[in-house]
Amino acid sequence: MSETSLSLLDRARDNVTDEAWQRMAEVYSALLRSWLMRFEVASTDADDLIQEVLLTVSRELSCFEHSGREGAFRSWLRTILVNRLRDFWRSKKYRPAATGGSTWAEQLEQLADESSNASREWNLEHDRHVMARLLESVRPRFEPQTWAAFHRQMFDGQRADIVAAELGMPLNSVYVARSRVLSTLRREAAGLIDE
C-alpha cells in the first residue's frame, strides 16, 4: 500500500518521527489549546500540557485500536486530555474558577462523560477543526481549477453544470474534481473523523 493511500492516523502510527506525525501535531495543537483555555490554563502551562497530550498520543498510538465505533479516536484523545488536566490540577495549588456555578472538577467530569453536553461539544468542535485543517493540508495537492470545482460544489452548493459553465470545464471533469478531492479527504481523515 502506498503512503498516499494511508490515512494520516495510520501514517502517524507507523512512524512517529516522520512528516505525518508533525502534521498530526499541527492538526491537534490548536484544538487542544482552545479546550485548555476553557479551563483557564495559563498560556505557558497550556504549551506544556499540549506537549504532554501529544507525547502520550505518540507513545500510545501504536497500541490504539480503532473499535469501529463512531468517534473512537476523538474519544481516546479527549480522555487523554482529561487525564492530563486532572494530573495538572492535582499538582498545582491554583484551581481555576469554573463558570456557570460548577467547579472545575465538575466541568472536567462533564468533559469525560461521553453523554454530556461538553463531550458532544468536543465531538463537534473536534470534527470541524480536523476537517478544516485537513482541507488546508490537501489543497496544495490539487490544481486551482480542480479545487475551485470542488469548493463551489461542496461549500457554495452550486450545481455541477453551473460550475462547469463558470469554470469552462467539461461537466464530467467537475464531477471528477469533486470526487478526487473527497477521496483524498476521506483517506486523510480515516479514523480521525467519521463520514
Buried (B, 14 or more C-beta within 10 A) or exposed (E): EEEEEBBBBBBBBBEBEEEBBEBBBEBBBEBBBEBBEBBBBEEEBBBBBBBBBBBBBBEEBEEBEBEEEEBBBBBBBBEBBBBBBBEBBEEEEEEBEBEEEEEBEEBBBBBBEEEBEBBEBBBEBBBEBBBEBBBEBBBEEBEEBBBBBBBBBBEEEBEBEEBBEEBEBEEEBBBBBBEBBEEBBEBBBBBBBBE
